[in-house]
Amino acid sequence: MGNNAAYSSFEFAIITIYDHGVLTLPLLDALARDYEGMDIDSGGSRDLKTKDGKSLEEVCIGLIDPQWVPVKTGGADDYDDPEEWELEERYGKWNEITDERWGWC
């Protein structure tokens, strides 16, 4: 089990800063890197949304890789839940960012 409290605080901070219109990529990276090596766990999510309806993952992916869109990579068998393929693709991208870019693993 990872650090749920750290995820909750990061989620709140990023959503709040985004809603104030001042979140930039350098600021996002600086804040995220403060959590490096903490084994942050999304089980701490409070499912917060921005004023325009975005999740934490959507905000971060949008800043880091604005051209990224979820793409169905194959047949229904490629996904744990074929009805939720878009969420699974987003989760994969999110893990790539948190592990490789920010070192949260």
VMD Tcl script that builds the backbone (N, CA, C; Angstrom):
set m [mol new atoms 315]
animate dup $m
set s [atomselect $m all]
$s set {name element resname resid chain x y z} {
  {N N MET 1 A 0.847 -1.185 0.000}
  {CA C MET 1 A 0.000 0.000 0.000}
  {C C MET 1 A 0.885 1.238 0.000}
  {N N GLY 2 A 0.571 2.154 -0.903}
  {CA C GLY 2 A 1.360 3.363 -1.044}
  {C C GLY 2 A 0.871 4.501 -0.154}
  {N N ASN 3 A 1.381 5.651 -0.434}
  {CA C ASN 3 A 1.121 6.841 0.361}
  {C C ASN 3 A -0.139 7.563 -0.143}
  {N N ASN 4 A -1.265 7.255 0.469}
  {CA C ASN 4 A -2.540 7.861 0.082}
  {C C ASN 4 A -2.606 9.340 0.428}
  {N N ALA 5 A -2.065 9.718 1.582}
  {CA C ALA 5 A -2.132 11.117 2.024}
  {C C ALA 5 A -1.361 12.028 1.060}
  {N N ALA 6 A -0.231 11.550 0.575}
  {CA C ALA 6 A 0.551 12.357 -0.365}
  {C C ALA 6 A -0.226 12.584 -1.657}
  {N N TYR 7 A -0.906 11.544 -2.130}
  {CA C TYR 7 A -1.706 11.690 -3.347}
  {C C TYR 7 A -2.815 12.709 -3.125}
  {N N SER 8 A -3.493 12.613 -1.997}
  {CA C SER 8 A -4.583 13.552 -1.691}
  {C C SER 8 A -4.096 14.991 -1.678}
  {N N SER 9 A -2.950 15.226 -1.059}
  {CA C SER 9 A -2.447 16.603 -0.986}
  {C C SER 9 A -2.009 17.100 -2.358}
  {N N PHE 10 A -1.385 16.231 -3.163}
  {CA C PHE 10 A -0.982 16.618 -4.514}
  {C C PHE 10 A -2.209 16.925 -5.363}
  {N N GLU 11 A -3.194 16.065 -5.287}
  {CA C GLU 11 A -4.427 16.263 -6.059}
  {C C GLU 11 A -5.079 17.598 -5.709}
  {N N PHE 12 A -5.205 17.879 -4.433}
  {CA C PHE 12 A -5.828 19.132 -3.996}
  {C C PHE 12 A -5.023 20.340 -4.481}
  {N N ALA 13 A -3.713 20.276 -4.325}
  {CA C ALA 13 A -2.870 21.408 -4.723}
  {C C ALA 13 A -2.967 21.675 -6.222}
  {N N ILE 14 A -2.855 20.640 -7.029}
  {CA C ILE 14 A -2.853 20.831 -8.483}
  {C C ILE 14 A -4.211 21.312 -8.973}
  {N N ILE 15 A -5.283 20.731 -8.473}
  {CA C ILE 15 A -6.628 21.160 -8.889}
  {C C ILE 15 A -6.856 22.621 -8.493}
  {N N THR 16 A -6.453 22.990 -7.295}
  {CA C THR 16 A -6.639 24.363 -6.815}
  {C C THR 16 A -5.830 25.357 -7.650}
  {N N ILE 17 A -4.569 25.045 -7.890}
  {CA C ILE 17 A -3.717 25.942 -8.683}
  {C C ILE 17 A -4.243 26.058 -10.111}
  {N N TYR 18 A -4.667 24.945 -10.686}
  {CA C TYR 18 A -5.250 24.956 -12.032}
  {C C TYR 18 A -6.485 25.862 -12.078}
  {N N ASP 19 A -7.358 25.703 -11.088}
  {CA C ASP 19 A -8.592 26.506 -11.059}
  {C C ASP 19 A -8.310 28.001 -10.912}
  {N N HIS 20 A -7.167 28.352 -10.347}
  {CA C HIS 20 A -6.785 29.761 -10.249}
  {C C HIS 20 A -6.111 30.269 -11.519}
  {N N GLY 21 A -5.907 29.374 -12.468}
  {CA C GLY 21 A -5.363 29.780 -13.759}
  {C C GLY 21 A -3.872 30.035 -13.786}
  {N N VAL 22 A -3.141 29.485 -12.818}
  {CA C VAL 22 A -1.706 29.769 -12.758}
  {C C VAL 22 A -0.826 28.518 -12.849}
  {N N LEU 23 A -1.409 27.384 -13.160}
  {CA C LEU 23 A -0.623 26.160 -13.270}
  {C C LEU 23 A 0.133 26.137 -14.591}
  {N N THR 24 A 1.435 25.994 -14.510}
  {CA C THR 24 A 2.289 25.892 -15.690}
  {C C THR 24 A 3.007 24.554 -15.633}
  {N N LEU 25 A 3.575 24.153 -16.749}
  {CA C LEU 25 A 4.317 22.897 -16.779}
  {C C LEU 25 A 5.511 22.919 -15.821}
  {N N PRO 26 A 6.319 23.976 -15.800}
  {CA C PRO 26 A 7.435 23.989 -14.843}
  {C C PRO 26 A 6.972 23.910 -13.382}
  {N N LEU 27 A 5.877 24.586 -13.052}
  {CA C LEU 27 A 5.357 24.526 -11.689}
  {C C LEU 27 A 4.840 23.122 -11.377}
  {N N LEU 28 A 4.108 22.529 -12.294}
  {CA C LEU 28 A 3.610 21.165 -12.108}
  {C C LEU 28 A 4.767 20.205 -11.859}
  {N N ASP 29 A 5.792 20.262 -12.704}
  {CA C ASP 29 A 6.941 19.376 -12.539}
  {C C ASP 29 A 7.640 19.600 -11.199}
  {N N ALA 30 A 7.803 20.843 -10.809}
  {CA C ALA 30 A 8.473 21.143 -9.535}
  {C C ALA 30 A 7.688 20.581 -8.356}
  {N N LEU 31 A 6.380 20.774 -8.371}
  {CA C LEU 31 A 5.546 20.251 -7.282}
  {C C LEU 31 A 5.542 18.729 -7.269}
  {N N ALA 32 A 5.444 18.123 -8.432}
  {CA C ALA 32 A 5.396 16.658 -8.519}
  {C C ALA 32 A 6.706 16.031 -8.080}
  {N N ARG 33 A 7.807 16.645 -8.425}
  {CA C ARG 33 A 9.106 16.070 -8.069}
  {C C ARG 33 A 9.365 16.112 -6.563}
  {N N ASP 34 A 8.644 16.954 -5.847}
  {CA C ASP 34 A 8.753 16.958 -4.383}
  {C C ASP 34 A 8.287 15.626 -3.782}
  {N N TYR 35 A 7.527 14.856 -4.549}
  {CA C TYR 35 A 6.994 13.577 -4.073}
  {C C TYR 35 A 7.810 12.382 -4.572}
  {N N GLU 36 A 8.941 12.644 -5.185}
  {CA C GLU 36 A 9.764 11.578 -5.751}
  {C C GLU 36 A 10.116 10.530 -4.697}
  {N N GLY 37 A 9.949 9.270 -5.078}
  {CA C GLY 37 A 10.295 8.158 -4.207}
  {C C GLY 37 A 9.337 7.900 -3.057}
  {N N MET 38 A 8.210 8.585 -3.015}
  {CA C MET 38 A 7.266 8.435 -1.906}
  {C C MET 38 A 6.252 7.314 -2.103}
  {N N ASP 39 A 6.279 6.646 -3.230}
  {CA C ASP 39 A 5.319 5.583 -3.517}
  {C C ASP 39 A 3.885 6.092 -3.357}
  {N N ILE 40 A 3.600 7.189 -4.036}
  {CA C ILE 40 A 2.270 7.791 -3.980}
  {C C ILE 40 A 1.241 6.820 -4.529}
  {N N ASP 41 A 0.109 6.745 -3.872}
  {CA C ASP 41 A -0.939 5.787 -4.227}
  {C C ASP 41 A -2.239 6.527 -4.510}
  {N N SER 42 A -2.789 6.290 -5.705}
  {CA C SER 42 A -4.027 6.975 -6.099}
  {C C SER 42 A -5.231 6.531 -5.267}
  {N N GLY 43 A -5.038 5.574 -4.378}
  {CA C GLY 43 A -6.093 5.228 -3.436}
  {C C GLY 43 A -6.458 6.405 -2.537}
  {N N GLY 44 A -5.578 7.398 -2.497}
  {CA C GLY 44 A -5.846 8.607 -1.724}
  {C C GLY 44 A -6.651 9.646 -2.474}
  {N N SER 45 A -7.024 9.336 -3.704}
  {CA C SER 45 A -7.786 10.291 -4.497}
  {C C SER 45 A -9.135 10.595 -3.855}
  {N N ARG 46 A -9.487 11.864 -3.922}
  {CA C ARG 46 A -10.825 12.281 -3.484}
  {C C ARG 46 A -11.695 12.587 -4.697}
  {N N ASP 47 A -11.210 12.151 -5.869}
  {CA C ASP 47 A -11.945 12.338 -7.126}
  {C C ASP 47 A -12.323 13.797 -7.354}
  {N N LEU 48 A -11.393 14.686 -7.031}
  {CA C LEU 48 A -11.635 16.111 -7.241}
  {C C LEU 48 A -11.660 16.404 -8.735}
  {N N LYS 49 A -12.432 17.401 -9.101}
  {CA C LYS 49 A -12.522 17.859 -10.486}
  {C C LYS 49 A -12.269 19.359 -10.520}
  {N N THR 50 A -11.706 19.814 -11.614}
  {CA C THR 50 A -11.516 21.244 -11.817}
  {C C THR 50 A -12.868 21.891 -12.098}
  {N N LYS 51 A -12.877 23.205 -12.110}
  {CA C LYS 51 A -14.117 23.914 -12.420}
  {C C LYS 51 A -14.640 23.577 -13.808}
  {N N ASP 52 A -13.729 23.175 -14.713}
  {CA C ASP 52 A -14.181 22.782 -16.051}
  {C C ASP 52 A -14.302 21.260 -16.216}
  {N N GLY 53 A -14.337 20.544 -15.081}
  {CA C GLY 53 A -14.666 19.123 -15.096}
  {C C GLY 53 A -13.532 18.146 -15.325}
  {N N LYS 54 A -12.282 18.579 -15.234}
  {CA C LYS 54 A -11.144 17.689 -15.471}
  {C C LYS 54 A -10.657 17.040 -14.179}
  {N N SER 55 A -10.172 15.815 -14.329}
  {CA C SER 55 A -9.547 15.117 -13.208}
  {C C SER 55 A -8.078 15.526 -13.111}
  {N N LEU 56 A -7.438 15.127 -12.034}
  {CA C LEU 56 A -6.011 15.385 -11.875}
  {C C LEU 56 A -5.226 14.829 -13.054}
  {N N GLU 57 A -5.522 13.602 -13.429}
  {CA C GLU 57 A -4.803 12.964 -14.529}
  {C C GLU 57 A -4.982 13.743 -15.832}
  {N N GLU 58 A -6.199 14.184 -16.096}
  {CA C GLU 58 A -6.464 14.945 -17.326}
  {C C GLU 58 A -5.704 16.267 -17.339}
  {N N VAL 59 A -5.650 16.950 -16.218}
  {CA C VAL 59 A -4.918 18.215 -16.126}
  {C C VAL 59 A -3.438 17.989 -16.401}
  {N N CYS 60 A -2.866 16.998 -15.727}
  {CA C CYS 60 A -1.431 16.755 -15.851}
  {C C CYS 60 A -1.053 16.267 -17.243}
  {N N ILE 61 A -1.799 15.317 -17.767}
  {CA C ILE 61 A -1.520 14.819 -19.120}
  {C C ILE 61 A -1.652 15.956 -20.125}
  {N N GLY 62 A -2.659 16.791 -19.964}
  {CA C GLY 62 A -2.867 17.909 -20.884}
  {C C GLY 62 A -1.719 18.905 -20.902}
  {N N LEU 63 A -1.085 19.117 -19.760}
  {CA C LEU 63 A 0.061 20.024 -19.703}
  {C C LEU 63 A 1.330 19.369 -20.237}
  {N N ILE 64 A 1.533 18.128 -19.896}
  {CA C ILE 64 A 2.771 17.436 -20.254}
  {C C ILE 64 A 2.792 16.996 -21.708}
  {N N ASP 65 A 1.673 16.488 -22.183}
  {CA C ASP 65 A 1.611 15.959 -23.549}
  {C C ASP 65 A 0.284 16.373 -24.182}
  {N N PRO 66 A 0.158 17.647 -24.548}
  {CA C PRO 66 A -1.129 18.166 -25.024}
  {C C PRO 66 A -1.654 17.487 -26.289}
  {N N GLN 67 A -0.784 16.833 -27.035}
  {CA C GLN 67 A -1.223 16.158 -28.266}
  {C C GLN 67 A -1.724 14.736 -28.018}
  {N N TRP 68 A -1.522 14.221 -26.787}
  {CA C TRP 68 A -1.895 12.838 -26.490}
  {C C TRP 68 A -3.412 12.665 -26.496}
  {N N VAL 69 A -3.852 11.610 -27.132}
  {CA C VAL 69 A -5.257 11.201 -27.083}
  {C C VAL 69 A -5.276 9.691 -26.881}
  {N N PRO 70 A -6.244 9.195 -26.133}
  {CA C PRO 70 A -6.323 7.744 -25.957}
  {C C PRO 70 A -6.663 7.071 -27.280}
  {N N VAL 71 A -5.945 6.001 -27.568}
  {CA C VAL 71 A -6.152 5.272 -28.805}
  {C C VAL 71 A -6.369 3.808 -28.464}
  {N N LYS 72 A -7.410 3.249 -28.999}
  {CA C LYS 72 A -7.683 1.836 -28.783}
  {C C LYS 72 A -6.623 1.043 -29.538}
  {N N THR 73 A -5.799 0.319 -28.795}
  {CA C THR 73 A -4.632 -0.329 -29.389}
  {C C THR 73 A -4.944 -1.655 -30.066}
  {N N GLY 74 A -6.074 -2.199 -29.831}
  {CA C GLY 74 A -6.380 -3.489 -30.436}
  {C C GLY 74 A -7.808 -3.894 -30.148}
  {N N GLY 75 A -8.017 -5.175 -30.085}
  {CA C GLY 75 A -9.352 -5.700 -29.832}
  {C C GLY 75 A -9.748 -5.612 -28.377}
  {N N ALA 76 A -10.954 -6.011 -28.110}
  {CA C ALA 76 A -11.499 -5.950 -26.756}
  {C C ALA 76 A -10.672 -6.782 -25.780}
  {N N ASP 77 A -10.011 -7.825 -26.260}
  {CA C ASP 77 A -9.223 -8.676 -25.374}
  {C C ASP 77 A -7.982 -7.981 -24.832}
  {N N ASP 78 A -7.585 -6.866 -25.426}
  {CA C ASP 78 A -6.406 -6.137 -24.966}
  {C C ASP 78 A -6.678 -5.345 -23.696}
  {N N TYR 79 A -7.897 -5.248 -23.274}
  {CA C TYR 79 A -8.276 -4.426 -22.122}
  {C C TYR 79 A -8.921 -5.277 -21.050}
  {N N ASP 80 A -8.611 -4.944 -19.782}
  {CA C ASP 80 A -9.232 -5.661 -18.675}
  {C C ASP 80 A -10.745 -5.506 -18.718}
  {N N ASP 81 A -11.195 -4.312 -19.053}
  {CA C ASP 81 A -12.622 -4.029 -19.155}
  {C C ASP 81 A -12.853 -3.283 -20.465}
  {N N PRO 82 A -13.298 -3.991 -21.498}
  {CA C PRO 82 A -13.443 -3.361 -22.819}
  {C C PRO 82 A -14.331 -2.116 -22.834}
  {N N GLU 83 A -15.239 -2.009 -21.880}
  {CA C GLU 83 A -16.113 -0.835 -21.811}
  {C C GLU 83 A -15.377 0.387 -21.270}
  {N N GLU 84 A -14.241 0.167 -20.656}
  {CA C GLU 84 A -13.507 1.255 -20.001}
  {C C GLU 84 A -12.148 1.477 -20.650}
  {N N TRP 85 A -12.016 1.169 -21.929}
  {CA C TRP 85 A -10.707 1.227 -22.586}
  {C C TRP 85 A -10.070 2.610 -22.503}
  {N N GLU 86 A -10.855 3.659 -22.608}
  {CA C GLU 86 A -10.289 5.011 -22.571}
  {C C GLU 86 A -9.668 5.305 -21.208}
  {N N LEU 87 A -10.335 4.893 -20.148}
  {CA C LEU 87 A -9.782 5.075 -18.805}
  {C C LEU 87 A -8.496 4.282 -18.635}
  {N N GLU 88 A -8.466 3.080 -19.183}
  {CA C GLU 88 A -7.260 2.249 -19.093}
  {C C GLU 88 A -6.096 2.875 -19.843}
  {N N GLU 89 A -6.359 3.438 -21.003}
  {CA C GLU 89 A -5.304 4.114 -21.764}
  {C C GLU 89 A -4.797 5.338 -20.998}
  {N N ARG 90 A -5.700 6.107 -20.403}
  {CA C ARG 90 A -5.306 7.280 -19.624}
  {C C ARG 90 A -4.487 6.859 -18.406}
  {N N TYR 91 A -4.893 5.770 -17.772}
  {CA C TYR 91 A -4.164 5.266 -16.609}
  {C C TYR 91 A -2.744 4.862 -17.004}
  {N N GLY 92 A -2.586 4.250 -18.170}
  {CA C GLY 92 A -1.260 3.892 -18.662}
  {C C GLY 92 A -0.385 5.107 -18.885}
  {N N LYS 93 A -0.957 6.141 -19.481}
  {CA C LYS 93 A -0.215 7.389 -19.708}
  {C C LYS 93 A 0.142 8.042 -18.376}
  {N N TRP 94 A -0.793 8.038 -17.442}
  {CA C TRP 94 A -0.571 8.609 -16.114}
  {C C TRP 94 A 0.595 7.896 -15.426}
  {N N ASN 95 A 0.615 6.577 -15.479}
  {CA C ASN 95 A 1.709 5.831 -14.860}
  {C C ASN 95 A 3.047 6.127 -15.526}
  {N N GLU 96 A 3.037 6.293 -16.817}
  {CA C GLU 96 A 4.264 6.663 -17.531}
  {C C GLU 96 A 4.806 7.992 -16.996}
  {N N ILE 97 A 3.930 8.952 -16.798}
  {CA C ILE 97 A 4.337 10.268 -16.296}
  {C C ILE 97 A 4.831 10.178 -14.859}
  {N N THR 98 A 4.033 9.553 -13.994}
  {CA C THR 98 A 4.390 9.522 -12.573}
  {C C THR 98 A 5.649 8.708 -12.316}
  {N N ASP 99 A 5.820 7.620 -13.042}
  {CA C ASP 99 A 6.996 6.758 -12.805}
  {C C ASP 99 A 8.243 7.286 -13.504}
  {N N GLU 100 A 8.135 7.577 -14.791}
  {CA C GLU 100 A 9.319 7.942 -15.574}
  {C C GLU 100 A 9.706 9.405 -15.444}
  {N N ARG 101 A 8.734 10.268 -15.428}
  {CA C ARG 101 A 9.042 11.714 -15.386}
  {C C ARG 101 A 9.273 12.205 -13.960}
  {N N TRP 102 A 8.430 11.748 -13.028}
  {CA C TRP 102 A 8.483 12.281 -11.668}
  {C C TRP 102 A 9.110 11.340 -10.644}
  {N N GLY 103 A 9.313 10.077 -11.001}
  {CA C GLY 103 A 9.965 9.134 -10.087}
  {C C GLY 103 A 9.156 8.763 -8.867}
  {N N TRP 104 A 7.852 8.635 -9.035}
  {CA C TRP 104 A 6.997 8.305 -7.896}
  {C C TRP 104 A 7.022 6.825 -7.508}
  {N N CYS 105 A 7.491 5.974 -8.368}
  {CA C CYS 105 A 7.409 4.536 -8.091}
  {C C CYS 105 A 8.281 4.103 -6.937}
}
mol reanalyze $m
mol bondsrecalc $m
mol representation Tube
mol addrep $m
